[in-house]
């Protein structure tokens, strides 16, 4: 039945093999995929964790499978206007901060949570501005936008982009899953909060064991109900695609990763294997329990869930043993 399903996801290394099937579709941006999921256009699809949890409270007709195609360390995703006087995490208090699409995108949930745990950050002390990153846009219209009453959240002004607002200093900082164009252009007044983010992210992983998860795969509940083996087959299909990508890197070590244009990719792969082990991108519950528990705690603490969800409540029961 998998061959007849309509599947939507982004073409990562972890999913590229799936695109050999004509039933797998993508879109120009991830929010477009998420929007189509909410409109019920897919049988199986990628969805951001916060989008899933927000919609789950409204009776979403999908259930998550413990497949995680998108994971990113997030010390790197906080950008600041250097003229604002922000030199470290403690300087974020009382600032105006931008966020793309919604208060609490998955990248923002992780960044806020890490800052709260490790640096005493308090989101309620800030003013949050929600808008488009490179193009003016309203907050996402396809999801709810919960946030605590004590947190000041407003949309960006008409015709404004978060990229331009950061460059001009209209916002002091930006929490962003994408690197804003002003950073790519080398704007002299914009920098990362943590210029040494790689060292900090490696230290964070060594101390906590957490490799932050952004997205999961969801499947229609009615399909899983009517076909009890379907969840396992979808899981196996995505895991095989991920393992095929990892194997390409392993084989590439012999050839110094000459299939890529990036110098020193071989050394990075060696370092990754040393630090993470052979399966550095695991699927399933057992290998990711601490990461998932932390995310669910962050989501609740930041007022994005009405209660703290448990892992056993949000994933397909037949895959809880993975």
Secondary structure, 3 states (H helix, E strand, C coil): CHHHCCEECCCCCCCHHHHHCCCEECCCCHHHHHHHHHCCCCCEEEEEHHHHHHHHCCCCCEEEECCCCCECCCHHHEEEEHHHCCCCHHHHCCCEEEEECCCCCHHHHHHHHHHHHHHCCCHHHCEEEEECCCCCCCCCCCCCCCCCCCCEEEECCCCCCHHHHHHHCCCCEEECCCCCHHHHCCCCCEEECCCCHHHHHHHHHHHHCCCCECEEEEEEHHHHHHCCCHHHHHHHHHHHHHHHHHHHHHHHCCCCCCCCCCCCHHHHHHHHHHHHCCCCCCCCCHHHHHHHHHHHHHHHHCCCCCCCCCHHHHECHHHCCC
